[in-house]
Amino acid sequence: MIKKIILALFFLLNCNFVLAKDYAIEEVEFSSHNTKLAGSIVFPNSEKWHSAVVFVHGSGKQSRNMYIAKRFASQGIVALVYDKRGAGRSGGTYEGNQSVSEMNITLLADDSLAALKVLHDHPKTKNLPLGLTGISQAGWIVPLAAEKSSMVSFMVLWSGPVCKVSEEDIFSKYTADLDSEQVPSYEEALSARKVKYIWPDFLGKDSDPSESLQKITIPGLWIFGGSDGSVPVDLSIKRLQQHINSGRKYDYKLFSGLGHNNIPETFDNAVAWIKGL
């Protein structure tokens, strides 16, 4: 009997599933551009699973967001979160100086697809609809990833810019990235410039998500805060509306009084939209 108890404890300690009240966690590793990345899949304990998603980071040296993953799991959505390359347990080098370069955005898009392939190939999730979700900088990464792979069935973006990197830079420099009850328009930020903005050639292409958004046909949701001082929300909604008018299945929700990091307050809206697909 004691031997059986010892064996059972050994199994629990070495099993890569960690049981909790509302979810189970599986630790995973996967490769992207010859770099090993580490993450966690959070499985719901509910009987019915609706879909599976990967959460893509915003800017900064970000590790896996377990808070987001557990919230998804509590709603019957499997979620994979991972450490950005060069952060946490992931290998590679974190690019801090040129994080918005064409090369880095493309690399991060490929990382997100490598994570999504884990869900695509997993025996528990391979038959579920797969989506990419994310915040902020993910607004440039996710549409590019969706254009590159048919694995992506839908996308949800919090505070994701629908404009060029240079346009976001013009706006955020003017606002100092500060949320405000009275956020200026993009045109005000542009008109206030004393010197013409010149995109540096060494960063490669000035990434524009609209180039991908006009090609892909999957549904997408953007959630914005009306007090966001980091992303030109008015310009982003204007561009989104143009895509909607051209027949794309995109939606957006604008929440007055909320700023750039609005996931906690709007999470249920994202889940409702996903479950409505």
Backbone as numpy.savetxt, mean C-alpha at the origin, in Angstrom:
# Nx Ny Nz CAx CAy CAz Cx Cy Cz
3.44 -40.10 28.90 2.60 -38.89 28.90 3.47 -37.63 28.90
4.50 -37.62 29.75 5.39 -36.46 29.81 6.09 -36.25 28.48
6.48 -37.39 27.84 7.14 -37.29 26.53 6.23 -36.64 25.52
4.94 -36.99 25.54 3.98 -36.41 24.59 3.82 -34.92 24.83
3.80 -34.52 26.11 3.67 -33.10 26.43 4.89 -32.33 25.92
6.09 -32.91 26.12 7.32 -32.26 25.66 7.31 -32.11 24.14
6.88 -33.17 23.43 6.81 -33.12 21.98 5.80 -32.08 21.52
4.67 -31.99 22.22 3.65 -31.00 21.86 4.17 -29.58 22.05
4.88 -29.35 23.16 5.45 -28.03 23.40 6.50 -27.69 22.36
7.32 -28.67 22.00 8.34 -28.46 20.97 7.69 -28.05 19.65
6.60 -28.72 19.31 5.89 -28.40 18.06 5.35 -26.98 18.09
4.73 -26.60 19.21 4.16 -25.26 19.31 5.22 -24.18 19.24
6.36 -24.44 19.86 7.43 -23.45 19.87 8.07 -23.28 18.50
8.08 -24.35 17.71 8.76 -24.31 16.42 7.82 -24.16 15.24
6.52 -24.22 15.49 5.56 -24.05 14.41 5.55 -22.59 13.99
5.39 -22.34 12.67 5.40 -20.96 12.21 4.01 -20.33 12.25
3.06 -20.97 12.90 1.75 -20.39 13.13 1.62 -19.98 14.59
1.20 -18.76 14.82 0.97 -18.26 16.17 -0.52 -17.97 16.30
-1.20 -18.79 17.10 -2.64 -18.64 17.20 -3.02 -17.49 18.11
-4.07 -16.79 17.75 -4.62 -15.72 18.58 -6.14 -15.84 18.52
-6.81 -14.96 19.20 -8.26 -15.08 19.28 -8.94 -14.96 17.93
-8.53 -13.97 17.15 -9.22 -13.69 15.89 -8.39 -13.99 14.65
-7.19 -14.52 14.82 -6.34 -14.71 13.64 -5.24 -15.71 13.95
-4.59 -16.17 12.87 -3.39 -16.99 12.99 -2.32 -16.36 12.12
-1.07 -16.41 12.58 0.01 -15.73 11.87 1.02 -16.75 11.35
1.37 -16.61 10.09 2.42 -17.44 9.48 3.57 -16.53 9.03
4.75 -16.81 9.50 5.93 -16.05 9.08 6.40 -16.57 7.73
6.73 -15.65 6.82 7.13 -16.04 5.47 8.39 -15.28 5.05
9.10 -15.86 4.11 10.22 -15.21 3.44 10.05 -15.40 1.95
10.42 -14.39 1.18 10.31 -14.48 -0.28 11.41 -13.63 -0.90
11.65 -13.86 -2.17 12.78 -13.20 -2.84 12.29 -12.20 -3.88
12.97 -11.07 -3.97 12.71 -10.07 -5.00 14.04 -9.47 -5.42
14.35 -9.59 -6.69 15.62 -9.08 -7.21 16.80 -9.60 -6.39
16.79 -10.89 -6.15 17.86 -11.59 -5.42 18.03 -11.10 -3.99
16.99 -10.52 -3.44 17.02 -10.07 -2.05 15.92 -10.79 -1.27
16.27 -11.29 -0.11 15.28 -11.99 0.72 14.52 -10.99 1.58
13.20 -11.02 1.43 12.33 -10.16 2.22 11.52 -11.01 3.20
11.20 -10.43 4.34 10.51 -11.17 5.40 9.18 -10.51 5.73
8.19 -11.34 5.99 6.89 -10.79 6.32 6.04 -11.77 7.11
4.79 -11.40 7.29 3.83 -12.23 8.02 2.52 -12.26 7.26
1.91 -13.44 7.19 0.55 -13.56 6.69 -0.36 -13.73 7.90
-1.37 -12.90 7.97 -2.33 -12.99 9.07 -3.64 -13.55 8.51
-3.99 -14.74 8.97 -5.19 -15.43 8.51 -6.34 -15.21 9.49
-7.53 -14.94 8.97 -8.70 -14.86 9.86 -9.03 -16.23 10.45
-9.58 -16.24 11.63 -10.08 -17.48 12.20 -11.54 -17.72 11.85
-12.15 -16.78 11.13 -13.54 -16.94 10.70 -13.63 -18.01 9.62
-14.80 -18.57 9.44 -14.99 -19.65 8.46 -14.89 -19.13 7.04
-15.45 -17.95 6.78 -15.47 -17.41 5.43 -14.39 -16.36 5.25
-13.55 -16.56 4.23 -12.53 -15.57 3.88 -12.96 -14.90 2.59
-12.94 -13.58 2.60 -13.43 -12.86 1.43 -12.37 -12.68 0.34
-11.18 -12.30 0.74 -10.11 -12.01 -0.21 -8.79 -11.98 0.54
-7.71 -11.68 -0.19 -6.38 -11.59 0.42 -5.67 -10.36 -0.13
-4.95 -9.66 0.73 -4.30 -8.42 0.30 -2.86 -8.36 0.80
-2.08 -7.57 0.10 -0.74 -7.17 0.55 -0.82 -5.69 0.88
-0.22 -5.30 2.00 -0.16 -3.88 2.36 1.21 -3.32 1.98
1.20 -2.27 1.17 2.43 -1.66 0.65 2.75 -0.41 1.47
4.01 -0.25 1.81 4.43 0.84 2.70 4.29 2.21 2.06
4.27 3.21 2.95 4.51 4.57 2.53 6.01 4.81 2.53
6.42 6.07 2.48 7.85 6.37 2.47 8.43 6.12 3.86
9.72 6.06 3.92 10.40 5.84 5.20 10.83 4.40 5.36
11.67 4.18 6.35 12.21 2.84 6.62 11.20 2.07 7.44
10.24 1.47 6.75 9.08 0.88 7.40 9.22 -0.63 7.57
8.81 -1.11 8.73 8.70 -2.55 8.96 7.25 -2.96 8.76
6.97 -4.25 8.86 5.63 -4.77 8.61 4.61 -4.15 9.57
3.44 -3.83 9.04 2.39 -3.19 9.82 1.39 -4.25 10.31
1.64 -4.81 11.48 0.79 -5.87 12.00 -0.58 -5.34 12.41
-0.65 -4.08 12.79 -1.94 -3.49 13.16 -2.91 -3.58 11.99
-2.43 -3.20 10.81 -3.27 -3.25 9.61 -3.66 -4.68 9.29
-2.70 -5.58 9.34 -2.95 -6.97 8.98 -4.00 -7.60 9.90
-3.89 -7.33 11.19 -4.84 -7.90 12.14 -6.24 -7.32 11.96
-6.30 -6.05 11.59 -7.61 -5.46 11.34 -8.26 -6.08 10.10
-7.47 -6.30 9.07 -8.00 -6.99 7.89 -8.50 -8.38 8.27
-7.69 -9.11 9.02 -8.05 -10.48 9.40 -9.34 -10.50 10.21
-9.55 -9.51 11.06 -10.76 -9.47 11.87 -12.01 -9.29 11.02
-11.80 -8.87 9.76 -12.92 -8.67 8.84 -12.99 -9.77 7.77
-12.27 -10.85 7.98 -12.33 -11.96 7.05 -11.47 -11.79 5.81
-10.46 -10.93 5.90 -9.56 -10.68 4.77 -8.14 -11.08 5.19
-7.55 -12.00 4.45 -6.17 -12.41 4.71 -5.24 -11.25 4.34
-4.23 -11.01 5.14 -3.32 -9.91 4.85 -1.87 -10.32 5.02
-1.06 -9.95 4.03 0.38 -10.15 4.11 1.03 -8.78 4.28
1.81 -8.65 5.33 2.59 -7.44 5.56 4.05 -7.84 5.65
4.94 -6.96 5.21 6.35 -7.32 5.18 7.23 -6.13 5.52
8.45 -6.44 5.89 9.43 -5.39 6.17 9.98 -4.87 4.85
9.99 -3.57 4.69 10.56 -2.99 3.47 12.03 -3.40 3.37
12.52 -3.53 2.15 13.92 -3.92 1.98 14.83 -2.98 2.77
15.75 -3.57 3.51 16.67 -2.80 4.34 16.11 -2.45 5.70
14.91 -2.94 6.01 14.28 -2.66 7.30 13.87 -3.97 7.97
13.78 -3.96 9.29 13.35 -5.16 10.01 14.19 -6.37 9.67
13.53 -7.47 9.32 14.22 -8.71 8.99 14.47 -8.89 7.50
14.13 -7.89 6.70 14.35 -7.99 5.26 15.76 -7.59 4.90
16.31 -8.25 3.90 17.64 -7.92 3.43 17.59 -6.75 2.46
18.70 -6.51 1.81 18.77 -5.42 0.85 19.11 -4.10 1.51
19.10 -3.06 0.72 19.46 -1.73 1.19 18.26 -0.80 1.11
17.97 -0.13 2.19 16.89 0.86 2.17 17.37 2.10 1.44
16.58 2.55 0.47 16.93 3.74 -0.30 16.26 4.95 0.33
17.04 5.76 1.03 16.48 6.91 1.69 16.70 8.21 0.94
17.82 8.31 0.24 18.16 9.56 -0.43 17.40 9.78 -1.73
17.13 8.68 -2.45 16.45 8.79 -3.73 15.21 7.87 -3.74
14.40 8.00 -2.72 13.27 7.08 -2.55 12.20 7.26 -3.63
12.16 8.44 -4.26 11.15 8.67 -5.30 11.72 8.55 -6.70
12.93 8.01 -6.81 13.50 7.82 -8.14 12.72 6.75 -8.90
12.78 6.82 -10.21 12.11 5.81 -11.04 12.60 4.41 -10.69
13.89 4.27 -10.46 14.46 2.96 -10.15 13.91 2.41 -8.86
13.82 3.26 -7.82 13.35 2.77 -6.52 11.86 2.46 -6.53
11.07 3.29 -7.16 9.63 3.03 -7.22 9.36 1.74 -7.99
10.10 1.52 -9.06 9.95 0.27 -9.82 10.37 -0.93 -8.98
11.45 -0.78 -8.24 11.93 -1.85 -7.38 10.90 -2.18 -6.30
10.33 -1.16 -5.68 9.33 -1.39 -4.64 8.05 -2.00 -5.20
7.73 -1.66 -6.44 6.58 -2.29 -7.10 6.83 -3.78 -7.29
8.05 -4.11 -7.69 8.40 -5.53 -7.86 8.38 -6.26 -6.52
8.81 -5.59 -5.45 8.76 -6.19 -4.12 7.32 -6.51 -3.73
6.41 -5.60 -4.03 5.00 -5.82 -3.68 4.42 -7.00 -4.47
4.85 -7.16 -5.71 4.36 -8.28 -6.51 4.96 -9.60 -6.04
6.20 -9.56 -5.55 6.79 -10.77 -4.99 6.01 -11.21 -3.75
5.58 -10.24 -2.95 4.75 -10.55 -1.78 3.40 -11.10 -2.21
2.82 -10.49 -3.23 1.51 -10.95 -3.71 1.58 -12.37 -4.26
2.71 -12.72 -4.87 2.86 -14.07 -5.41 2.86 -15.11 -4.30
3.32 -14.73 -3.11 3.26 -15.64 -1.97 1.81 -16.02 -1.70
0.91 -15.03 -1.74 -0.51 -15.30 -1.55 -1.09 -16.07 -2.73
-0.64 -15.71 -3.93 -1.13 -16.37 -5.14 -0.81 -17.86 -5.13
0.36 -18.22 -4.61 0.81 -19.61 -4.63 0.46 -20.37 -3.35
0.03 -19.68 -2.33 -0.24 -20.33 -1.04 -1.48 -21.23 -1.16
-1.43 -22.44 -0.68 -2.58 -23.34 -0.80 -3.84 -22.83 -0.12
-3.69 -21.95 0.86 -4.87 -21.45 1.56 -5.50 -20.22 0.91
-4.75 -19.56 0.02 -5.25 -18.29 -0.54 -5.22 -18.23 -2.06
-4.71 -19.26 -2.71 -4.50 -19.17 -4.15 -5.79 -19.01 -4.95
-6.94 -19.34 -4.35 -8.21 -19.19 -5.06 -8.99 -17.95 -4.65
-8.40 -17.12 -3.79 -9.06 -15.90 -3.35 -8.72 -14.73 -4.27
-9.62 -13.75 -4.41 -9.25 -12.52 -5.12 -8.10 -11.84 -4.37
-7.12 -11.35 -5.13 -5.93 -10.74 -4.51 -5.89 -9.25 -4.79
-5.56 -8.48 -3.78 -5.48 -7.04 -3.95 -4.23 -6.44 -3.35
-3.89 -5.26 -3.82 -2.79 -4.48 -3.25 -3.39 -3.27 -2.54
-2.97 -3.07 -1.31 -3.40 -1.90 -0.55 -2.16 -1.16 -0.08
-2.34 0.07 0.35 -1.17 0.81 0.82 -1.51 2.25 1.11
-0.49 2.99 1.51 -0.69 4.39 1.89 0.42 5.26 1.31
0.06 6.49 1.00 1.01 7.54 0.63 1.85 7.15 -0.60
3.14 6.92 -0.42 4.02 6.59 -1.55 3.52 5.40 -2.34
2.72 4.54 -1.71 2.13 3.40 -2.42 1.25 3.85 -3.58
0.84 5.12 -3.57 0.05 5.65 -4.67 0.78 5.64 -5.99
2.11 5.66 -5.95 2.90 5.52 -7.18 3.28 4.07 -7.42
3.43 3.31 -6.35 3.92 1.93 -6.46 2.84 0.97 -6.92
1.66 1.04 -6.29 0.61 0.05 -6.54 0.08 0.08 -7.97
-0.25 1.25 -8.56 -0.71 1.23 -9.95 0.31 0.64 -10.92
1.59 0.93 -10.68 2.64 0.37 -11.53 2.68 -1.15 -11.38
2.57 -1.64 -10.15 2.55 -3.08 -9.92 1.34 -3.72 -10.59
0.19 -3.07 -10.49 -1.03 -3.61 -11.10 -0.93 -3.66 -12.62
-0.23 -2.70 -13.19 -0.02 -2.71 -14.64 0.89 -3.87 -15.05
1.83 -4.21 -14.19 2.83 -5.23 -14.52 2.34 -6.65 -14.32
1.26 -6.86 -13.54 0.85 -8.22 -13.22 -0.66 -8.38 -13.19
-1.13 -9.47 -13.79 -2.56 -9.80 -13.78 -2.99 -10.44 -12.46
-2.06 -10.68 -11.55 -2.43 -11.23 -10.24 -3.30 -10.25 -9.45
-3.12 -8.96 -9.71 -3.81 -7.93 -8.93 -5.26 -7.80 -9.41
-6.22 -8.06 -8.50 -7.64 -7.98 -8.84 -8.27 -6.66 -8.42
-7.70 -5.98 -7.44 -8.22 -4.69 -6.99 -7.14 -3.98 -6.19
-7.37 -2.69 -5.94 -6.40 -1.92 -5.17 -7.12 -0.91 -4.29
-6.57 -0.68 -3.11 -7.11 0.30 -2.15 -5.94 1.14 -1.66
-6.08 2.45 -1.77 -5.00 3.35 -1.40 -5.49 4.45 -0.47
-4.80 4.58 0.65 -5.06 5.68 1.56 -4.08 6.81 1.24
-4.60 8.00 1.00 -3.77 9.19 0.77 -2.75 8.95 -0.35
-3.16 8.20 -1.35 -2.27 7.91 -2.47 -2.32 9.02 -3.51
-1.21 9.65 -3.83 -1.21 10.73 -4.82 -1.56 10.23 -6.21
-2.44 10.94 -6.88 -2.74 10.66 -8.29 -2.20 11.85 -9.07
-0.90 11.96 -9.06 -0.20 13.06 -9.71 1.26 12.66 -9.83
2.02 13.44 -10.54 3.44 13.17 -10.68 4.15 13.37 -9.35
5.30 12.73 -9.21 6.12 12.93 -8.00 6.48 14.40 -7.85
6.81 15.05 -8.96 7.20 16.47 -8.92 6.04 17.34 -8.42
4.82 17.01 -8.81 3.66 17.79 -8.37 3.42 17.63 -6.87
3.59 16.42 -6.38 3.46 16.20 -4.93 4.57 16.95 -4.19
5.76 16.98 -4.77 6.89 17.65 -4.13 6.63 19.16 -4.04
6.11 19.73 -5.11 5.77 21.16 -5.11 4.77 21.48 -4.00
3.76 20.63 -3.87 2.71 20.85 -2.88 3.24 20.67 -1.45
3.93 19.57 -1.21 4.37 19.28 0.16 5.45 20.23 0.64
6.25 20.75 -0.29 7.23 21.77 0.10 6.51 23.05 0.54
5.45 23.38 -0.15 4.70 24.60 0.18 4.00 24.48 1.53
3.50 23.30 1.83 2.77 23.08 3.09 3.67 22.60 4.22
4.94 22.32 3.90 5.88 21.74 4.86 5.36 20.41 5.39
4.55 19.72 4.56 4.00 18.40 4.92 3.09 18.45 6.15
2.56 19.60 6.46 1.74 19.75 7.65 0.25 19.69 7.31
-0.48 18.83 8.00 -1.93 18.80 7.86 -2.50 20.10 8.41
-3.64 20.52 7.85 -4.23 21.79 8.26 -5.73 21.78 7.98
-6.46 22.54 8.76 -7.90 22.65 8.52 -8.18 23.37 7.21
-7.25 24.21 6.80 -7.41 24.95 5.54 -6.21 24.67 4.64
-6.24 23.53 4.00 -5.13 23.14 3.13 -5.21 23.94 1.83
-4.09 24.45 1.35 -4.11 25.21 0.09 -4.35 24.28 -1.10
-4.78 24.87 -2.18 -4.95 24.09 -3.41 -3.59 23.85 -4.05
-3.56 22.92 -4.99 -2.30 22.69 -5.70 -1.91 23.92 -6.50
-2.88 24.59 -7.10 -2.60 25.77 -7.91 -1.98 26.87 -7.06
-2.44 27.01 -5.83 -1.85 28.01 -4.94 -0.39 27.68 -4.65
-0.11 26.40 -4.40 1.26 25.98 -4.14 2.15 26.21 -5.35
1.61 25.91 -6.53 2.37 26.08 -7.76 2.64 27.56 -8.04
1.62 28.39 -7.86 1.75 29.82 -8.13 2.71 30.52 -7.17
2.88 29.94 -5.98 3.73 30.56 -4.97 5.22 30.34 -5.24
5.55 29.49 -6.18 6.96 29.20 -6.45 7.65 30.42 -7.06
8.84 30.69 -6.59 9.62 31.81 -7.12 10.55 31.36 -8.25
10.88 30.05 -8.23 11.79 29.49 -9.22 11.10 28.31 -9.90
11.28 28.19 -11.19 10.68 27.09 -11.93 11.19 25.75 -11.41
10.27 24.82 -11.24 10.65 23.49 -10.75 11.27 22.69 -11.88
12.43 22.11 -11.63 13.11 21.29 -12.64 13.34 19.90 -12.06
12.78 18.90 -12.71 12.95 17.52 -12.26 14.38 17.07 -12.54
15.10 16.58 -11.54 16.50 16.17 -11.77 16.60 14.89 -12.60
17.43 14.93 -13.61 17.58 13.79 -14.52 18.09 12.53 -13.81
18.88 12.71 -12.75 19.47 11.53 -12.12 18.42 10.66 -11.41
17.21 11.20 -11.22 16.14 10.42 -10.60 15.38 9.58 -11.62
15.74 9.72 -12.89 15.03 8.97 -13.92 13.70 9.62 -14.24
12.71 8.83 -14.55 11.40 9.33 -14.95 10.66 9.93 -13.76
9.95 11.02 -14.02 9.07 11.64 -13.02 7.79 10.79 -12.97
7.72 9.87 -12.04 6.65 8.87 -12.03 5.26 9.50 -11.97
4.38 8.99 -12.81 3.01 9.48 -12.89 2.07 8.28 -12.88
1.31 8.05 -11.80 0.44 6.88 -11.73 -0.63 6.85 -12.81
-0.99 8.01 -13.35 -2.03 8.04 -14.38 -1.64 7.24 -15.62
-0.34 7.12 -15.86 0.09 6.34 -17.02 -0.30 4.88 -16.86
-0.27 4.38 -15.63 -0.71 3.01 -15.37 -2.23 2.94 -15.23
-2.82 3.94 -14.59 -4.25 3.91 -14.31 -5.09 3.95 -15.58
-4.54 4.53 -16.65 -5.31 4.57 -17.89 -5.21 3.27 -18.68
-4.34 2.37 -18.23 -4.15 1.09 -18.93 -4.85 -0.07 -18.22
-4.87 -0.07 -16.90 -5.43 -1.20 -16.17 -6.95 -1.05 -16.05
-7.62 -2.18 -15.84 -9.08 -2.18 -15.82 -9.65 -2.68 -14.48
-8.81 -2.97 -13.51 -9.30 -3.47 -12.23 -9.92 -2.33 -11.41
-10.82 -2.64 -10.48 -11.38 -1.58 -9.63 -10.38 -1.07 -8.61
-10.55 0.20 -8.23 -9.66 0.80 -7.24 -10.39 1.80 -6.38
-9.95 1.92 -5.14 -10.52 2.90 -4.21 -9.39 3.75 -3.64
-9.62 5.06 -3.62 -8.70 6.01 -2.98 -9.43 6.69 -1.83
-8.79 6.75 -0.68 -9.37 7.41 0.49 -8.50 8.61 0.85
-9.12 9.77 0.90 -8.37 11.01 1.16 -8.91 11.70 2.41
-8.01 12.43 3.06 -8.39 13.32 4.15 -8.39 14.75 3.65
-9.43 15.49 3.96 -9.53 16.86 3.48 -8.51 17.80 4.07
-7.84 17.38 5.15 -6.83 18.23 5.79 -5.41 17.75 5.50
-5.26 16.92 4.48 -3.96 16.34 4.14 -3.02 17.41 3.59
-1.89 17.59 4.26 -0.91 18.57 3.81 0.27 17.96 3.09
0.21 16.65 2.84 1.32 15.97 2.16 1.03 15.70 0.69
-0.21 15.45 0.37 -0.62 15.09 -0.99 -1.62 16.12 -1.50
-1.46 16.60 -2.75 -2.45 17.54 -3.29 -3.76 16.80 -3.60
-4.66 16.77 -2.61 -5.89 16.00 -2.74 -6.77 16.54 -3.86
-6.86 17.85 -3.99 -7.72 18.42 -5.04 -7.24 18.00 -6.43
-5.94 18.03 -6.64 -5.39 17.61 -7.94 -5.59 16.12 -8.15
-5.40 15.33 -7.10 -5.55 13.88 -7.21 -6.98 13.50 -7.55
-7.94 14.14 -6.91 -9.35 13.85 -7.20 -9.70 14.28 -8.62
-9.16 15.40 -9.05 -9.40 15.86 -10.42 -8.90 14.83 -11.43
-7.71 14.30 -11.21 -7.15 13.30 -12.12 -7.96 11.99 -12.05
-8.35 11.60 -10.85 -9.15 10.39 -10.70 -10.47 10.51 -11.44
-11.09 11.67 -11.30 -12.37 11.88 -11.96 -12.24 11.77 -13.48
-11.13 12.19 -14.02 -10.88 12.05 -15.45 -10.84 10.58 -15.85
-10.20 9.75 -15.02 -10.16 8.32 -15.29 -11.55 7.69 -15.16
-12.30 8.13 -14.16 -13.65 7.62 -13.97 -14.52 7.98 -15.17
-14.39 9.21 -15.65 -15.17 9.65 -16.79 -14.83 8.88 -18.06
-13.61 8.33 -18.10 -13.19 7.55 -19.27 -13.60 6.09 -19.16
-14.30 5.73 -18.08 -14.83 4.38 -17.95 -14.11 3.47 -16.97
-13.10 3.99 -16.27 -12.39 3.16 -15.31 -13.24 2.96 -14.05
-13.06 1.80 -13.41 -13.86 1.44 -12.22 -13.18 1.91 -10.94
-12.97 3.21 -10.87 -12.31 3.79 -9.72 -13.30 4.55 -8.86
-13.09 4.51 -7.56 -13.90 5.26 -6.60 -12.96 6.04 -5.69
-13.50 7.07 -5.08 -12.75 7.78 -4.05 -13.70 8.28 -2.98
-13.15 8.42 -1.78 -13.90 8.96 -0.66 -13.06 10.05 -0.01
-13.69 11.20 0.24 -13.02 12.33 0.85 -13.63 12.58 2.23
-12.77 12.58 3.25 -13.22 12.78 4.62 -12.69 14.11 5.15
-13.59 15.06 5.30 -13.18 16.37 5.81 -12.72 16.23 7.26
-11.72 16.99 7.61 -11.23 16.98 8.97 -10.15 15.94 9.24
-9.94 15.02 8.31 -8.90 14.01 8.50 -7.66 14.40 7.71
-6.51 13.97 8.23 -5.25 14.31 7.58 -4.68 13.17 6.76
-3.36 13.17 6.65 -2.68 12.22 5.76 -2.79 10.79 6.28
-2.53 10.59 7.56 -2.58 9.24 8.14 -3.97 9.00 8.72
-4.88 8.58 7.86 -6.29 8.46 8.26 -6.79 7.02 8.27
-5.90 6.06 8.26 -6.32 4.66 8.19 -7.22 4.25 9.36
-6.86 4.56 10.60 -7.71 4.09 11.71 -9.17 4.54 11.59
-9.38 5.80 11.18 -10.73 6.34 11.11 -11.52 5.84 9.90
-10.84 5.44 8.84 -11.55 5.11 7.59 -11.44 3.64 7.21
-10.83 2.83 8.07 -10.56 1.44 7.72 -11.83 0.68 7.36
-12.89 0.87 8.12 -14.13 0.15 7.85 -14.72 0.50 6.49
-14.48 1.72 6.03 -14.95 2.12 4.70 -14.23 1.34 3.61
-12.93 1.13 3.82 -12.15 0.34 2.85 -12.62 -1.10 2.82
-12.85 -1.67 3.99 -13.30 -3.06 4.07 -14.66 -3.23 3.42
-15.57 -2.29 3.66 -16.91 -2.36 3.06 -16.81 -2.33 1.54
-15.91 -1.50 1.03 -15.73 -1.40 -0.43 -15.19 -2.71 -0.99
-14.20 -3.29 -0.31 -13.63 -4.56 -0.77 -14.68 -5.65 -0.77
-15.48 -5.72 0.27 -16.50 -6.77 0.35 -17.65 -6.54 -0.64
-17.74 -5.32 -1.14 -18.78 -5.02 -2.11 -18.40 -5.35 -3.55
-17.17 -5.77 -3.76 -16.72 -6.10 -5.12 -17.39 -7.36 -5.63
